[in-house]
Amino acid sequence: MEEYDVTVIGASVTGSRLAELISENGYKVLLIEEHQKIGMPLQCTGLVSFRLLKLIPNLPKEIVLNKIKSAKFFSPNGNCLELKSKNPAYVIDRIGLDKFLFNQFKGDVKTSEKFESFRCMDDCIKIKTDKNIYSSKILIGADGPNSTIRKQMKIKQKKSIIGVQSRVRGKFNSDSVELWFGSKVCPNFFAWVVPENENVARIGLATNGNLMRFYNNFLKKRIGYVKKPDVVGRIPYGLLNITSDNRIMLVGDAASQVKPFSGGGIIYGLIAAEICAEACKKALENDKFDKKFLKENYDDKWKKKLSLPIKGGLMLRKLFNILPDFAINIGFYTAGHSKKIVEKWDMDLL
């Protein structure tokens, strides 16, 4: 049986980055990914804040496809509120980002191998896949919104919503993203247009209602034709009570480290990965892997950084869900007269 210090399940952005950070401290790390092709299936819009370059300073320039300077918010009655930001947002090659971070990790990798179960022992945790059994001191669940590890820990996901998206051709303002609101456009969330350039954009929406009907209607309205989605994914949100246990930690979408209002998870996942890597280092140095130790060194610390913005995003999401369209129209009108204040908002706090 192969033995490791840390085993990470899931080689998306968060999992690969976490595996790299832990291995840099000299520990033996195993990274397991159920899919053969890294970055597939694509389940992300790929719009991130300026913090991406701070969290990954060596990011190749070709990963960033476009820089966004403003956001256009469309109210239910069709009025547009444009807000500019002092810091740019980036439209990225998400598959390219996954591959880059995966290739940065120099430890042991198993692809096309699916995690099945774990069993926590006194001196290790046994990890069973569809191909092998491994022994590890720590298990990290970076296995996405439908996390098998989270389910086996009996931790319930708070809330989630389904999103769809297509890469389409049309005429777009390459400097600005579009966000469309309203019960007739997309109840309980919003529709988006994220341009790669003047001729190509990623268009999608998320809702728990009649997803494809709203999606097709929005495409017809915005670009004049319908296209089958090439991205489908579940967006988890809500603050989990606990994301660790004896010898186990959850990170990224598996831990609902996602912005509740916008649905973005890359930045929060990368922040949590740094905290999780430090928690692993302390646990291995002190030979302490109990629930209390991991909670103090992981749960408490990532929540100190992210729980406040997550709670704020939840409040804003709840507000948009309960307000009727006419009230949202009034809110947009009011925000338009307070642009200097609203433009100071940090997109990573939503």
RABELPE-V257347 format. One line per field, one symbol per residue. phi: phi as a letter, one per 40 degrees, with the letter a starting at -180 (. if undefined). psi: psi as a letter, one per 40 degrees, with the letter a starting at -180 (. if undefined). burial: # if it has 9 or more other ideal C-beta (glycine too) atoms within 8 Angstrom, else .. A space follows every 10 residues. Layout:
phi=???
psi=???
burial=???
This chain:
phi=.cbbcbbbbh bcdcccccdc cccccgccbb bbbcccccgb ccbacgbbcc cdcccbcccc cccccabbba bbbbcdcgcb bcbbbcbcbb cbcccccdcc cccccbccbb bfbbcbabac bcbabcbbbc babbbacbbb cbcgcbdccd cccgbcccaa acbbabcbbi bbcccbcbbb bhcccacgaa bbbbccacbb abbaababcc dccccccccc ccbgabbccb bbacbcahcc cabaadgbbb agdcbfcbcc ccgcbccccc cccccccccc ccccccfbbc dccccccbdc cccccbcccc cccccccccc ccccdcccdc cccccccbdc cccccccccb
psi=hhhidhhhhh fadddddddd ddddeeihhh hhhdidhhei ihfidfhiie eddddgdfhi dedhdihhei hhhhideeih hhhiidhiih higddddddd ddedheahhh ifhhhdiihh ideahhhhae eihihidihh hffadfhddd ddefhhhcii ihiiiihiia hiheehihhh iidedgiebi iihhhdaeeh ihhaiiieag dddddddddd ddeeiiihie hhihhiiihi difiahehii iaddefgihd ddeheddddd dddddddddd dddddefhei ddddddecdd dddddedddd dddddddddd ddhidddddd ddddddefdd ddeeihdee.
burial=...####### ########## ###...#### ###.#..##. .#.####### ###.##..#. ..######.# ######..#. ###.#...## ########## ##.##.#### #.#.#..#.# ...######. ...####### #####.#### ..#.#.##.# ######.#.# .#.#.##### ##..##.### #######..# #######... #..####### .##.....#. ########## ..###.#### ########## #.######## ########## ####....#. ..######## ###..##.## ####.##..# ..#.#..##. ###.#...#. .##...##.#
